[in-house]
Amino acid sequence: MEKFAERLKELRNEKELSQAQLAKATGLSHTAIVYWENKQRVPNANAIIILAAFFNVTTDYLLGVEA
């Protein structure tokens, strides 16, 4: 899940969003986003799908399966 944390932070920064702004825009928990970016927790499948849709990327890209 290391690649997920890197990609999430990268995508968030590209959109110039804070973690709190991303949480509000997606309906996900701010605390969860902090944990994910710090590699402290693993997101569930639903959160991965929500984030992929928000950033308009595939879940495979977000997870680091594809470049």
PQR file of N, CA, C, O and H, with PARSE charges and radii, in Angstrom:
ATOM      1  N   MET A   1       0.810  -1.208   0.000 -0.4000 1.5000
ATOM      2  CA  MET A   1       0.000   0.000   0.000 -0.0000 2.0000
ATOM      3  C   MET A   1       0.854   1.273   0.000  0.5500 1.7000
ATOM      4  O   MET A   1       0.332   2.388   0.031 -0.5500 1.4000
ATOM      5  N   GLU A   2       2.148   1.088  -0.035 -0.4000 1.5000
ATOM      6  CA  GLU A   2       3.032   2.260  -0.065 -0.0000 2.0000
ATOM      7  C   GLU A   2       2.769   3.112  -1.300  0.5500 1.7000
ATOM      8  O   GLU A   2       2.735   4.340  -1.225 -0.5500 1.4000
ATOM      9  H   GLU A   2       2.572   0.183  -0.060  0.4000 1.0000
ATOM     10  N   LYS A   3       2.584   2.448  -2.433 -0.4000 1.5000
ATOM     11  CA  LYS A   3       2.335   3.177  -3.677 -0.0000 2.0000
ATOM     12  C   LYS A   3       1.017   3.939  -3.593  0.5500 1.7000
ATOM     13  O   LYS A   3       0.910   5.053  -4.107 -0.5500 1.4000
ATOM     14  H   LYS A   3       2.612   1.451  -2.494  0.4000 1.0000
ATOM     15  N   PHE A   4       0.009   3.343  -2.946 -0.4000 1.5000
ATOM     16  CA  PHE A   4      -1.282   4.024  -2.782 -0.0000 2.0000
ATOM     17  C   PHE A   4      -1.089   5.338  -2.043  0.5500 1.7000
ATOM     18  O   PHE A   4      -1.616   6.367  -2.467 -0.5500 1.4000
ATOM     19  H   PHE A   4       0.096   2.439  -2.529  0.4000 1.0000
ATOM     20  N   ALA A   5      -0.348   5.321  -0.951 -0.4000 1.5000
ATOM     21  CA  ALA A   5      -0.119   6.532  -0.157 -0.0000 2.0000
ATOM     22  C   ALA A   5       0.556   7.609  -0.993  0.5500 1.7000
ATOM     23  O   ALA A   5       0.179   8.779  -0.930 -0.5500 1.4000
ATOM     24  H   ALA A   5       0.080   4.486  -0.606  0.4000 1.0000
ATOM     25  N   GLU A   6       1.553   7.214  -1.774 -0.4000 1.5000
ATOM     26  CA  GLU A   6       2.270   8.163  -2.626 -0.0000 2.0000
ATOM     27  C   GLU A   6       1.346   8.759  -3.686  0.5500 1.7000
ATOM     28  O   GLU A   6       1.339   9.970  -3.909 -0.5500 1.4000
ATOM     29  H   GLU A   6       1.859   6.263  -1.825  0.4000 1.0000
ATOM     30  N   ARG A   7       0.572   7.898  -4.332 -0.4000 1.5000
ATOM     31  CA  ARG A   7      -0.314   8.369  -5.404 -0.0000 2.0000
ATOM     32  C   ARG A   7      -1.420   9.263  -4.856  0.5500 1.7000
ATOM     33  O   ARG A   7      -1.764  10.274  -5.468 -0.5500 1.4000
ATOM     34  H   ARG A   7       0.577   6.914  -4.150  0.4000 1.0000
ATOM     35  N   LEU A   8      -1.976   8.896  -3.709 -0.4000 1.5000
ATOM     36  CA  LEU A   8      -3.032   9.707  -3.115 -0.0000 2.0000
ATOM     37  C   LEU A   8      -2.519  11.110  -2.815  0.5500 1.7000
ATOM     38  O   LEU A   8      -3.172  12.100  -3.146 -0.5500 1.4000
ATOM     39  H   LEU A   8      -1.697   8.075  -3.212  0.4000 1.0000
ATOM     40  N   LYS A   9      -1.367  11.192  -2.196 -0.4000 1.5000
ATOM     41  CA  LYS A   9      -0.796  12.498  -1.856 -0.0000 2.0000
ATOM     42  C   LYS A   9      -0.467  13.292  -3.118  0.5500 1.7000
ATOM     43  O   LYS A   9      -0.714  14.496  -3.189 -0.5500 1.4000
ATOM     44  H   LYS A   9      -0.836  10.388  -1.927  0.4000 1.0000
ATOM     45  N   GLU A  10       0.090  12.605  -4.110 -0.4000 1.5000
ATOM     46  CA  GLU A  10       0.444  13.252  -5.377 -0.0000 2.0000
ATOM     47  C   GLU A  10      -0.797  13.824  -6.074  0.5500 1.7000
ATOM     48  O   GLU A  10      -0.792  14.973  -6.514 -0.5500 1.4000
ATOM     49  H   GLU A  10       0.291  11.627  -4.052  0.4000 1.0000
ATOM     50  N   LEU A  11      -1.839  13.029  -6.167 -0.4000 1.5000
ATOM     51  CA  LEU A  11      -3.068  13.465  -6.823 -0.0000 2.0000
ATOM     52  C   LEU A  11      -3.728  14.618  -6.062  0.5500 1.7000
ATOM     53  O   LEU A  11      -4.230  15.567  -6.666 -0.5500 1.4000
ATOM     54  H   LEU A  11      -1.843  12.095  -5.809  0.4000 1.0000
ATOM     55  N   ARG A  12      -3.720  14.523  -4.744 -0.4000 1.5000
ATOM     56  CA  ARG A  12      -4.300  15.586  -3.921 -0.0000 2.0000
ATOM     57  C   ARG A  12      -3.535  16.894  -4.113  0.5500 1.7000
ATOM     58  O   ARG A  12      -4.135  17.961  -4.244 -0.5500 1.4000
ATOM     59  H   ARG A  12      -3.312  13.753  -4.254  0.4000 1.0000
ATOM     60  N   ASN A  13      -2.211  16.802  -4.130 -0.4000 1.5000
ATOM     61  CA  ASN A  13      -1.397  18.002  -4.309 -0.0000 2.0000
ATOM     62  C   ASN A  13      -1.556  18.599  -5.707  0.5500 1.7000
ATOM     63  O   ASN A  13      -1.522  19.820  -5.864 -0.5500 1.4000
ATOM     64  H   ASN A  13      -1.723  15.935  -4.024  0.4000 1.0000
ATOM     65  N   GLU A  14      -1.730  17.750  -6.722 -0.4000 1.5000
ATOM     66  CA  GLU A  14      -1.948  18.252  -8.081 -0.0000 2.0000
ATOM     67  C   GLU A  14      -3.214  19.103  -8.154  0.5500 1.7000
ATOM     68  O   GLU A  14      -3.274  20.080  -8.901 -0.5500 1.4000
ATOM     69  H   GLU A  14      -1.757  16.759  -6.595  0.4000 1.0000
ATOM     70  N   LYS A  15      -4.222  18.722  -7.375 -0.4000 1.5000
ATOM     71  CA  LYS A  15      -5.475  19.490  -7.355 -0.0000 2.0000
ATOM     72  C   LYS A  15      -5.424  20.615  -6.323  0.5500 1.7000
ATOM     73  O   LYS A  15      -6.401  21.335  -6.122 -0.5500 1.4000
ATOM     74  H   LYS A  15      -4.173  17.929  -6.768  0.4000 1.0000
ATOM     75  N   GLU A  16      -4.278  20.751  -5.680 -0.4000 1.5000
ATOM     76  CA  GLU A  16      -4.070  21.788  -4.660 -0.0000 2.0000
ATOM     77  C   GLU A  16      -5.137  21.742  -3.575  0.5500 1.7000
ATOM     78  O   GLU A  16      -5.720  22.763  -3.208 -0.5500 1.4000
ATOM     79  H   GLU A  16      -3.484  20.166  -5.843  0.4000 1.0000
ATOM     80  N   LEU A  17      -5.377  20.537  -3.072 -0.4000 1.5000
ATOM     81  CA  LEU A  17      -6.349  20.332  -2.010 -0.0000 2.0000
ATOM     82  C   LEU A  17      -5.641  19.960  -0.714  0.5500 1.7000
ATOM     83  O   LEU A  17      -4.639  19.245  -0.727 -0.5500 1.4000
ATOM     84  H   LEU A  17      -4.904  19.708  -3.370  0.4000 1.0000
ATOM     85  N   SER A  18      -6.162  20.443   0.386 -0.4000 1.5000
ATOM     86  CA  SER A  18      -5.682  19.978   1.688 -0.0000 2.0000
ATOM     87  C   SER A  18      -6.345  18.626   1.962  0.5500 1.7000
ATOM     88  O   SER A  18      -7.273  18.220   1.263 -0.5500 1.4000
ATOM     89  H   SER A  18      -6.976  21.023   0.396  0.4000 1.0000
ATOM     90  N   GLN A  19      -5.858  17.953   2.975 -0.4000 1.5000
ATOM     91  CA  GLN A  19      -6.492  16.689   3.340 -0.0000 2.0000
ATOM     92  C   GLN A  19      -7.936  16.925   3.766  0.5500 1.7000
ATOM     93  O   GLN A  19      -8.819  16.130   3.442 -0.5500 1.4000
ATOM     94  H   GLN A  19      -5.104  18.283   3.543  0.4000 1.0000
ATOM     95  N   ALA A  20      -8.177  18.002   4.484 -0.4000 1.5000
ATOM     96  CA  ALA A  20      -9.539  18.324   4.928 -0.0000 2.0000
ATOM     97  C   ALA A  20     -10.453  18.627   3.744  0.5500 1.7000
ATOM     98  O   ALA A  20     -11.612  18.214   3.725 -0.5500 1.4000
ATOM     99  H   ALA A  20      -7.460  18.648   4.747  0.4000 1.0000
ATOM    100  N   GLN A  21      -9.926  19.348   2.760 -0.4000 1.5000
ATOM    101  CA  GLN A  21     -10.733  19.663   1.573 -0.0000 2.0000
ATOM    102  C   GLN A  21     -11.071  18.395   0.790  0.5500 1.7000
ATOM    103  O   GLN A  21     -12.188  18.246   0.293 -0.5500 1.4000
ATOM    104  H   GLN A  21      -8.985  19.683   2.775  0.4000 1.0000
ATOM    105  N   LEU A  22     -10.106  17.483   0.683 -0.4000 1.5000
ATOM    106  CA  LEU A  22     -10.367  16.216  -0.001 -0.0000 2.0000
ATOM    107  C   LEU A  22     -11.433  15.424   0.746  0.5500 1.7000
ATOM    108  O   LEU A  22     -12.329  14.844   0.133 -0.5500 1.4000
ATOM    109  H   LEU A  22      -9.199  17.604   1.087  0.4000 1.0000
ATOM    110  N   ALA A  23     -11.335  15.405   2.045 -0.4000 1.5000
ATOM    111  CA  ALA A  23     -12.327  14.685   2.850 -0.0000 2.0000
ATOM    112  C   ALA A  23     -13.729  15.251   2.606  0.5500 1.7000
ATOM    113  O   ALA A  23     -14.683  14.499   2.408 -0.5500 1.4000
ATOM    114  H   ALA A  23     -10.607  15.876   2.543  0.4000 1.0000
ATOM    115  N   LYS A  24     -13.841  16.551   2.623 -0.4000 1.5000
ATOM    116  CA  LYS A  24     -15.145  17.191   2.415 -0.0000 2.0000
ATOM    117  C   LYS A  24     -15.685  16.915   1.012  0.5500 1.7000
ATOM    118  O   LYS A  24     -16.877  16.658   0.841 -0.5500 1.4000
ATOM    119  H   LYS A  24     -13.066  17.162   2.784  0.4000 1.0000
ATOM    120  N   ALA A  25     -14.808  16.969   0.014 -0.4000 1.5000
ATOM    121  CA  ALA A  25     -15.227  16.771  -1.377 -0.0000 2.0000
ATOM    122  C   ALA A  25     -15.660  15.336  -1.664  0.5500 1.7000
ATOM    123  O   ALA A  25     -16.509  15.106  -2.525 -0.5500 1.4000
ATOM    124  H   ALA A  25     -13.840  17.179   0.153  0.4000 1.0000
ATOM    125  N   THR A  26     -15.087  14.379  -0.954 -0.4000 1.5000
ATOM    126  CA  THR A  26     -15.378  12.970  -1.218 -0.0000 2.0000
ATOM    127  C   THR A  26     -16.316  12.333  -0.206  0.5500 1.7000
ATOM    128  O   THR A  26     -16.847  11.249  -0.446 -0.5500 1.4000
ATOM    129  H   THR A  26     -14.398  14.566  -0.255  0.4000 1.0000
ATOM    130  N   GLY A  27     -16.524  13.003   0.931 -0.4000 1.5000
ATOM    131  CA  GLY A  27     -17.356  12.413   1.973 -0.0000 2.0000
ATOM    132  C   GLY A  27     -16.605  11.392   2.812  0.5500 1.7000
ATOM    133  O   GLY A  27     -17.202  10.674   3.615 -0.5500 1.4000
ATOM    134  H   GLY A  27     -16.092  13.883   1.126  0.4000 1.0000
ATOM    135  N   LEU A  28     -15.298  11.331   2.622 -0.4000 1.5000
ATOM    136  CA  LEU A  28     -14.471  10.412   3.406 -0.0000 2.0000
ATOM    137  C   LEU A  28     -13.963  11.129   4.649  0.5500 1.7000
ATOM    138  O   LEU A  28     -13.994  12.358   4.724 -0.5500 1.4000
ATOM    139  H   LEU A  28     -14.813  11.914   1.970  0.4000 1.0000
ATOM    140  N   SER A  29     -13.506  10.371   5.600 -0.4000 1.5000
ATOM    141  CA  SER A  29     -13.013  10.926   6.854 -0.0000 2.0000
ATOM    142  C   SER A  29     -11.647  11.590   6.685  0.5500 1.7000
ATOM    143  O   SER A  29     -10.743  11.032   6.063 -0.5500 1.4000
ATOM    144  H   SER A  29     -13.480   9.373   5.538  0.4000 1.0000
ATOM    145  N   HIS A  30     -11.514  12.783   7.245 -0.4000 1.5000
ATOM    146  CA  HIS A  30     -10.225  13.477   7.218 -0.0000 2.0000
ATOM    147  C   HIS A  30      -9.166  12.633   7.922  0.5500 1.7000
ATOM    148  O   HIS A  30      -8.036  12.518   7.448 -0.5500 1.4000
ATOM    149  H   HIS A  30     -12.248  13.237   7.750  0.4000 1.0000
ATOM    150  N   THR A  31      -9.537  12.052   9.041 -0.4000 1.5000
ATOM    151  CA  THR A  31      -8.607  11.217   9.793 -0.0000 2.0000
ATOM    152  C   THR A  31      -8.141  10.031   8.953  0.5500 1.7000
ATOM    153  O   THR A  31      -6.961   9.681   8.976 -0.5500 1.4000
ATOM    154  H   THR A  31     -10.455  12.145   9.426  0.4000 1.0000
ATOM    155  N   ALA A  32      -9.046   9.422   8.223 -0.4000 1.5000
ATOM    156  CA  ALA A  32      -8.683   8.287   7.377 -0.0000 2.0000
ATOM    157  C   ALA A  32      -7.682   8.704   6.316  0.5500 1.7000
ATOM    158  O   ALA A  32      -6.717   7.983   6.061 -0.5500 1.4000
ATOM    159  H   ALA A  32     -10.004   9.707   8.205  0.4000 1.0000
ATOM    160  N   ILE A  33      -7.891   9.844   5.700 -0.4000 1.5000
ATOM    161  CA  ILE A  33      -6.971  10.331   4.668 -0.0000 2.0000
ATOM    162  C   ILE A  33      -5.586  10.550   5.262  0.5500 1.7000
ATOM    163  O   ILE A  33      -4.586  10.210   4.629 -0.5500 1.4000
ATOM    164  H   ILE A  33      -8.674  10.430   5.908  0.4000 1.0000
ATOM    165  N   VAL A  34      -5.510  11.106   6.453 -0.4000 1.5000
ATOM    166  CA  VAL A  34      -4.222  11.296   7.126 -0.0000 2.0000
ATOM    167  C   VAL A  34      -3.546   9.942   7.345  0.5500 1.7000
ATOM    168  O   VAL A  34      -2.364   9.785   7.042 -0.5500 1.4000
ATOM    169  H   VAL A  34      -6.322  11.382   6.967  0.4000 1.0000
ATOM    170  N   TYR A  35      -4.279   8.976   7.863 -0.4000 1.5000
ATOM    171  CA  TYR A  35      -3.720   7.639   8.096 -0.0000 2.0000
ATOM    172  C   TYR A  35      -3.236   6.999   6.797  0.5500 1.7000
ATOM    173  O   TYR A  35      -2.157   6.408   6.764 -0.5500 1.4000
ATOM    174  H   TYR A  35      -5.240   9.103   8.109  0.4000 1.0000
ATOM    175  N   TRP A  36      -4.026   7.113   5.726 -0.4000 1.5000
ATOM    176  CA  TRP A  36      -3.647   6.508   4.457 -0.0000 2.0000
ATOM    177  C   TRP A  36      -2.375   7.134   3.905  0.5500 1.7000
ATOM    178  O   TRP A  36      -1.472   6.423   3.466 -0.5500 1.4000
ATOM    179  H   TRP A  36      -4.903   7.593   5.753  0.4000 1.0000
ATOM    180  N   GLU A  37      -2.302   8.450   3.926 -0.4000 1.5000
ATOM    181  CA  GLU A  37      -1.119   9.115   3.388 -0.0000 2.0000
ATOM    182  C   GLU A  37       0.129   8.844   4.223  0.5500 1.7000
ATOM    183  O   GLU A  37       1.247   8.886   3.709 -0.5500 1.4000
ATOM    184  H   GLU A  37      -3.036   9.028   4.284  0.4000 1.0000
ATOM    185  N   ASN A  38      -0.063   8.568   5.502 -0.4000 1.5000
ATOM    186  CA  ASN A  38       1.069   8.263   6.380 -0.0000 2.0000
ATOM    187  C   ASN A  38       1.348   6.764   6.481  0.5500 1.7000
ATOM    188  O   ASN A  38       2.156   6.326   7.300 -0.5500 1.4000
ATOM    189  H   ASN A  38      -0.971   8.534   5.920  0.4000 1.0000
ATOM    190  N   LYS A  39       0.669   5.985   5.637 -0.4000 1.5000
ATOM    191  CA  LYS A  39       0.860   4.533   5.551 -0.0000 2.0000
ATOM    192  C   LYS A  39       0.569   3.824   6.876  0.5500 1.7000
ATOM    193  O   LYS A  39       1.188   2.809   7.195 -0.5500 1.4000
ATOM    194  H   LYS A  39       0.013   6.341   4.971  0.4000 1.0000
ATOM    195  N   GLN A  40      -0.375   4.367   7.637 -0.4000 1.5000
ATOM    196  CA  GLN A  40      -0.716   3.789   8.927 -0.0000 2.0000
ATOM    197  C   GLN A  40      -1.929   2.869   8.868  0.5500 1.7000
ATOM    198  O   GLN A  40      -2.117   2.013   9.732 -0.5500 1.4000
ATOM    199  H   GLN A  40      -0.878   5.192   7.377  0.4000 1.0000
ATOM    200  N   ARG A  41      -2.745   3.056   7.838 -0.4000 1.5000
ATOM    201  CA  ARG A  41      -3.933   2.215   7.646 -0.0000 2.0000
ATOM    202  C   ARG A  41      -4.140   1.970   6.167  0.5500 1.7000
ATOM    203  O   ARG A  41      -3.591   2.670   5.317 -0.5500 1.4000
ATOM    204  H   ARG A  41      -2.591   3.751   7.136  0.4000 1.0000
ATOM    205  N   VAL A  42      -4.943   0.960   5.880 -0.4000 1.5000
ATOM    206  CA  VAL A  42      -5.242   0.576   4.500 -0.0000 2.0000
ATOM    207  C   VAL A  42      -6.704   0.925   4.219  0.5500 1.7000
ATOM    208  O   VAL A  42      -7.579   0.592   5.018 -0.5500 1.4000
ATOM    209  H   VAL A  42      -5.389   0.391   6.571  0.4000 1.0000
ATOM    210  N   PRO A  43      -6.982   1.593   3.093 -0.5600 1.5000
ATOM    211  CA  PRO A  43      -8.371   1.940   2.775  0.2800 2.0000
ATOM    212  C   PRO A  43      -9.181   0.714   2.358  0.5500 1.7000
ATOM    213  O   PRO A  43      -8.632  -0.268   1.858 -0.5500 1.4000
ATOM    214  N   ASN A  44     -10.484   0.787   2.571 -0.4000 1.5000
ATOM    215  CA  ASN A  44     -11.330  -0.305   2.095 -0.0000 2.0000
ATOM    216  C   ASN A  44     -11.640  -0.094   0.607  0.5500 1.7000
ATOM    217  O   ASN A  44     -11.340   0.958   0.044 -0.5500 1.4000
ATOM    218  H   ASN A  44     -10.930   1.585   2.977  0.4000 1.0000
ATOM    219  N   ALA A  45     -12.227  -1.083   0.001 -0.4000 1.5000
ATOM    220  CA  ALA A  45     -12.500  -1.043  -1.438 -0.0000 2.0000
ATOM    221  C   ALA A  45     -13.397   0.134  -1.810  0.5500 1.7000
ATOM    222  O   ALA A  45     -13.177   0.775  -2.837 -0.5500 1.4000
ATOM    223  H   ALA A  45     -12.471  -1.938   0.459  0.4000 1.0000
ATOM    224  N   ASN A  46     -14.394   0.421  -0.996 -0.4000 1.5000
ATOM    225  CA  ASN A  46     -15.305   1.526  -1.293 -0.0000 2.0000
ATOM    226  C   ASN A  46     -14.562   2.859  -1.327  0.5500 1.7000
ATOM    227  O   ASN A  46     -14.813   3.680  -2.209 -0.5500 1.4000
ATOM    228  H   ASN A  46     -14.572  -0.100  -0.161  0.4000 1.0000
ATOM    229  N   ALA A  47     -13.664   3.083  -0.392 -0.4000 1.5000
ATOM    230  CA  ALA A  47     -12.894   4.330  -0.359 -0.0000 2.0000
ATOM    231  C   ALA A  47     -11.995   4.444  -1.587  0.5500 1.7000
ATOM    232  O   ALA A  47     -11.842   5.529  -2.147 -0.5500 1.4000
ATOM    233  H   ALA A  47     -13.460   2.416   0.325  0.4000 1.0000
ATOM    234  N   ILE A  48     -11.408   3.339  -2.003 -0.4000 1.5000
ATOM    235  CA  ILE A  48     -10.549   3.344  -3.189 -0.0000 2.0000
ATOM    236  C   ILE A  48     -11.353   3.721  -4.428  0.5500 1.7000
ATOM    237  O   ILE A  48     -10.886   4.495  -5.264 -0.5500 1.4000
ATOM    238  H   ILE A  48     -11.532   2.457  -1.548  0.4000 1.0000
ATOM    239  N   ILE A  49     -12.545   3.182  -4.545 -0.4000 1.5000
ATOM    240  CA  ILE A  49     -13.416   3.487  -5.680 -0.0000 2.0000
ATOM    241  C   ILE A  49     -13.818   4.963  -5.669  0.5500 1.7000
ATOM    242  O   ILE A  49     -13.804   5.615  -6.713 -0.5500 1.4000
ATOM    243  H   ILE A  49     -12.924   2.554  -3.866  0.4000 1.0000
ATOM    244  N   ILE A  50     -14.173   5.486  -4.508 -0.4000 1.5000
ATOM    245  CA  ILE A  50     -14.555   6.896  -4.388 -0.0000 2.0000
ATOM    246  C   ILE A  50     -13.400   7.802  -4.794  0.5500 1.7000
ATOM    247  O   ILE A  50     -13.593   8.761  -5.542 -0.5500 1.4000
ATOM    248  H   ILE A  50     -14.184   4.956  -3.660  0.4000 1.0000
ATOM    249  N   LEU A  51     -12.204   7.502  -4.305 -0.4000 1.5000
ATOM    250  CA  LEU A  51     -11.036   8.330  -4.623 -0.0000 2.0000
ATOM    251  C   LEU A  51     -10.673   8.254  -6.100  0.5500 1.7000
ATOM    252  O   LEU A  51     -10.349   9.270  -6.715 -0.5500 1.4000
ATOM    253  H   LEU A  51     -12.047   6.723  -3.698  0.4000 1.0000
ATOM    254  N   ALA A  52     -10.726   7.053  -6.671 -0.4000 1.5000
ATOM    255  CA  ALA A  52     -10.408   6.886  -8.092 -0.0000 2.0000
ATOM    256  C   ALA A  52     -11.386   7.696  -8.948  0.5500 1.7000
ATOM    257  O   ALA A  52     -10.976   8.354  -9.904 -0.5500 1.4000
ATOM    258  H   ALA A  52     -10.989   6.227  -6.171  0.4000 1.0000
ATOM    259  N   ALA A  53     -12.653   7.649  -8.613 -0.4000 1.5000
ATOM    260  CA  ALA A  53     -13.661   8.412  -9.359 -0.0000 2.0000
ATOM    261  C   ALA A  53     -13.427   9.911  -9.194  0.5500 1.7000
ATOM    262  O   ALA A  53     -13.520  10.663 -10.164 -0.5500 1.4000
ATOM    263  H   ALA A  53     -12.987   7.114  -7.837  0.4000 1.0000
ATOM    264  N   PHE A  54     -13.131  10.342  -7.995 -0.4000 1.5000
ATOM    265  CA  PHE A  54     -12.909  11.764  -7.742 -0.0000 2.0000
ATOM    266  C   PHE A  54     -11.722  12.291  -8.559  0.5500 1.7000
ATOM    267  O   PHE A  54     -11.794  13.369  -9.149 -0.5500 1.4000
ATOM    268  H   PHE A  54     -13.056   9.731  -7.206  0.4000 1.0000
ATOM    269  N   PHE A  55     -10.643  11.525  -8.584 -0.4000 1.5000
ATOM    270  CA  PHE A  55      -9.442  11.961  -9.291 -0.0000 2.0000
ATOM    271  C   PHE A  55      -9.444  11.565 -10.771  0.5500 1.7000
ATOM    272  O   PHE A  55      -8.513  11.891 -11.508 -0.5500 1.4000
ATOM    273  H   PHE A  55     -10.584  10.649  -8.104  0.4000 1.0000
ATOM    274  N   ASN A  56     -10.495  10.862 -11.198 -0.4000 1.5000
ATOM    275  CA  ASN A  56     -10.626  10.417 -12.587 -0.0000 2.0000
ATOM    276  C   ASN A  56      -9.437   9.557 -13.022  0.5500 1.7000
ATOM    277  O   ASN A  56      -8.864   9.752 -14.094 -0.5500 1.4000
ATOM    278  H   ASN A  56     -11.251  10.598 -10.600  0.4000 1.0000
ATOM    279  N   VAL A  57      -9.088   8.611 -12.167 -0.4000 1.5000
ATOM    280  CA  VAL A  57      -8.044   7.624 -12.467 -0.0000 2.0000
ATOM    281  C   VAL A  57      -8.621   6.240 -12.195  0.5500 1.7000
ATOM    282  O   VAL A  57      -9.677   6.111 -11.577 -0.5500 1.4000
ATOM    283  H   VAL A  57      -9.554   8.452 -11.297  0.4000 1.0000
ATOM    284  N   THR A  58      -7.930   5.217 -12.653 -0.4000 1.5000
ATOM    285  CA  THR A  58      -8.390   3.858 -12.373 -0.0000 2.0000
ATOM    286  C   THR A  58      -7.989   3.455 -10.957  0.5500 1.7000
ATOM    287  O   THR A  58      -7.059   4.012 -10.373 -0.5500 1.4000
ATOM    288  H   THR A  58      -7.072   5.321 -13.155  0.4000 1.0000
ATOM    289  N   THR A  59      -8.705   2.488 -10.429 -0.4000 1.5000
ATOM    290  CA  THR A  59      -8.328   1.962  -9.112 -0.0000 2.0000
ATOM    291  C   THR A  59      -6.954   1.310  -9.194  0.5500 1.7000
ATOM    292  O   THR A  59      -6.176   1.380  -8.243 -0.5500 1.4000
ATOM    293  H   THR A  59      -9.460   2.036 -10.904  0.4000 1.0000
ATOM    294  N   ASP A  60      -6.650   0.678 -10.318 -0.4000 1.5000
ATOM    295  CA  ASP A  60      -5.328   0.070 -10.496 -0.0000 2.0000
ATOM    296  C   ASP A  60      -4.221   1.121 -10.438  0.5500 1.7000
ATOM    297  O   ASP A  60      -3.166   0.881  -9.853 -0.5500 1.4000
ATOM    298  H   ASP A  60      -7.281   0.621 -11.091  0.4000 1.0000
ATOM    299  N   TYR A  61      -4.457   2.270 -11.035 -0.4000 1.5000
ATOM    300  CA  TYR A  61      -3.455   3.350 -10.963 -0.0000 2.0000
ATOM    301  C   TYR A  61      -3.288   3.796  -9.524  0.5500 1.7000
ATOM    302  O   TYR A  61      -2.165   3.925  -9.038 -0.5500 1.4000
ATOM    303  H   TYR A  61      -5.315   2.466 -11.511  0.4000 1.0000
ATOM    304  N   LEU A  62      -4.389   4.032  -8.846 -0.4000 1.5000
ATOM    305  CA  LEU A  62      -4.343   4.502  -7.467 -0.0000 2.0000
ATOM    306  C   LEU A  62      -3.618   3.509  -6.560  0.5500 1.7000
ATOM    307  O   LEU A  62      -2.915   3.903  -5.630 -0.5500 1.4000
ATOM    308  H   LEU A  62      -5.302   3.928  -9.241  0.4000 1.0000
ATOM    309  N   LEU A  63      -3.796   2.231  -6.839 -0.4000 1.5000
ATOM    310  CA  LEU A  63      -3.145   1.195  -6.030 -0.0000 2.0000
ATOM    311  C   LEU A  63      -1.712   0.905  -6.456  0.5500 1.7000
ATOM    312  O   LEU A  63      -1.000   0.167  -5.775 -0.5500 1.4000
ATOM    313  H   LEU A  63      -4.367   1.911  -7.595  0.4000 1.0000
ATOM    314  N   GLY A  64      -1.285   1.480  -7.574 -0.4000 1.5000
ATOM    315  CA  GLY A  64       0.078   1.263  -8.018 -0.0000 2.0000
ATOM    316  C   GLY A  64       0.264   0.011  -8.865  0.5500 1.7000
ATOM    317  O   GLY A  64       1.391  -0.427  -9.098 -0.5500 1.4000
ATOM    318  H   GLY A  64      -1.863   2.080  -8.126  0.4000 1.0000
ATOM    319  N   VAL A  65      -0.847  -0.562  -9.324 -0.4000 1.5000
ATOM    320  CA  VAL A  65      -0.782  -1.763 -10.155 -0.0000 2.0000
ATOM    321  C   VAL A  65      -0.366  -1.404 -11.579  0.5500 1.7000
ATOM    322  O   VAL A  65       0.324  -2.176 -12.244 -0.5500 1.4000
ATOM    323  H   VAL A  65      -1.762  -0.206  -9.134  0.4000 1.0000
ATOM    324  N   GLU A  66      -0.792  -0.221 -12.045 -0.4000 1.5000
ATOM    325  CA  GLU A  66      -0.414   0.249 -13.377 -0.0000 2.0000
ATOM    326  C   GLU A  66       0.278   1.596 -13.263  0.5500 1.7000
ATOM    327  O   GLU A  66       0.077   2.338 -12.302 -0.5500 1.4000
ATOM    328  H   GLU A  66      -1.353   0.406 -11.505  0.4000 1.0000
ATOM    329  N   ALA A  67       1.087   1.892 -14.248 -0.4000 1.5000
ATOM    330  CA  ALA A  67       1.860   3.146 -14.222 -0.0000 2.0000
ATOM    331  C   ALA A  67       1.024   4.324 -14.631  0.5500 1.7000
ATOM    332  O   ALA A  67       1.518   5.451 -14.663 -0.5500 1.4000
ATOM    333  H   ALA A  67       1.250   1.289 -15.029  0.4000 1.0000
TER
END
